[in-house]
């Protein structure tokens, strides 16, 4: 059928795009590490902590792209692929070096603004979500004495632009609870201590991707 041919063509294009994303997304990360070497949490272990990065980015982008085909279409599919790609890169840098770079936040924010501009009925809710989420998480960061970093706050604000109030509330609650539980387990096992840095960003980015794969943007 026509649908079968279209799916095959999409799969072939997505496969090529996934290899491109894995290779050049990883190169972008390496350049950001060089540019911001002084703020890396593990500057002497860049290579060892990134040894599976290209393969994982390629595979995860391909799998998310296949799933998105069945829950999105047209410009929504393109926007969803872009959002998933940026979130995967942010997850990679935060897991590897506990850093979320402004170079990735800027296109993430720009994409959220574009999403609001293309779909005006949701714009007000999404703009309020971004502002309220950013302010709330700034307060949490202050009260927690830096448990959340500036990158986490910016990430939450960007997710508000993309996904709106109700979805951001779920992502925020899930991220705080799951991240807090993970941090507590690491403390109890002696993997971390109270002064250790901790990557909170993935605990917000992963549920955002999961929601995209379940219901679309």
SULVEN-V367560 format. One record per residue. SS is DSSP state (H for helix, E for strand, - for the rest). PHI is phi in radians with two decimals (999 if undefined). NEAR is the number of other ideal C-beta (glycine too) atoms within 8 Angstrom. Layout:
ss: (SS SS)
phi: (PHI PHI)
near: (NEAR NEAR)
This chain:
ss: (- H H H H H H H H H H H H H H H H H H H H H H H H H H H H H H H H H H - H H H - - - H H H H H H H - - - H H H H H H H H H H H H H H H H H - - - - H H H H H H H H H H H H H H H H H H H H H H H H - - - - H H H H H H H H H H H H H H H H H - H H H H H H H H H H H H H H H H H H H H H H H H - - - - - - H H H H H H H H H H H H H H - H H H H H H H H H H H H H H H H H H H H H H H H H - - - - - - - - - - - H H H H H H H H H H H H H H H - -)
phi: (999 -1.08 -1.08 -1.12 -1.11 -1.14 -1.13 -1.10 -1.10 -1.10 -1.08 -1.14 -1.12 -1.14 -1.08 -1.11 -1.13 -1.18 -1.11 -1.09 -1.09 -1.08 -1.24 -1.42 -1.13 -1.17 -1.09 -1.07 -1.05 -1.04 -1.16 -1.15 -1.10 -1.13 -1.20 -2.09 -1.00 -1.21 -1.83 -1.21 -1.37 -2.32 -1.12 -1.60 -2.25 -1.05 -1.16 -1.17 -1.37 -1.98 -1.15 -1.86 -1.05 -1.06 -1.13 -1.18 -1.07 -1.09 -1.14 -1.17 -1.14 -1.13 -1.14 -1.15 -1.11 -1.11 -1.13 -1.09 -1.01 -1.61 -2.12 -2.47 -2.71 1.04 -1.12 -1.12 -1.11 -1.08 -1.10 -1.14 -1.08 -1.10 -1.10 -1.07 -1.06 -1.12 -1.17 -1.10 -1.16 -1.15 -1.03 -1.06 -1.21 -1.28 -1.18 -1.32 -2.30 1.00 -2.29 -2.09 -1.54 -1.05 -1.07 -1.65 -1.15 -1.06 -1.16 -1.14 -1.18 -1.08 -1.13 -1.14 -1.11 -1.07 -1.05 -1.13 -1.19 -1.32 -2.21 -1.00 -1.03 -1.70 -1.05 -1.09 -1.04 -1.23 -1.17 -1.09 -1.05 -1.10 -1.14 -1.15 -1.10 -1.10 -1.15 -1.06 -1.31 -1.13 -1.11 -1.07 -1.08 -1.18 -1.16 -1.53 0.99 1.59 -1.05 -1.76 -1.69 -1.07 -1.11 -1.12 -1.10 -1.12 -1.07 -1.08 -1.06 -1.15 -1.12 -1.09 -1.05 -1.35 -2.10 1.54 -1.13 -1.10 -1.17 -1.12 -1.05 -1.11 -1.07 -1.10 -1.13 -1.08 -1.12 -1.12 -1.19 -1.19 -1.15 -1.11 -1.13 -1.08 -1.11 -1.11 -1.06 -1.11 -1.13 -1.14 -1.47 1.41 -1.26 -2.20 -2.13 -1.12 -1.67 -1.27 -1.29 -2.53 -1.54 -1.59 -0.90 -1.05 -1.30 -1.74 -1.25 -1.11 -1.13 -1.11 -1.12 -1.03 -1.13 -1.05 -1.28 -1.42 -2.25 1.49 -1.33)
near: (4 5 6 7 8 8 9 8 8 9 9 8 8 12 9 8 10 13 9 8 12 14 10 8 13 12 8 10 14 10 8 12 11 7 6 10 8 4 5 11 7 10 7 4 7 13 6 6 9 12 6 6 11 9 8 9 15 13 10 9 15 11 8 14 13 10 9 15 11 5 10 10 4 6 6 10 11 8 12 13 11 9 14 14 11 12 12 15 13 15 12 14 14 16 7 11 11 8 11 13 10 6 7 13 13 8 8 15 12 8 13 15 9 9 13 13 8 7 8 7 4 9 10 6 9 17 10 9 14 13 10 10 14 13 8 9 14 9 8 11 14 7 6 8 5 6 8 10 9 6 12 14 13 13 15 15 14 13 15 18 15 13 13 10 11 6 11 14 8 10 15 13 8 11 12 10 8 9 11 8 8 9 10 8 8 11 11 6 6 6 5 8 6 4 3 7 5 10 8 13 13 11 13 16 14 9 12 15 12 8 12 15 9 6 5 8 10)
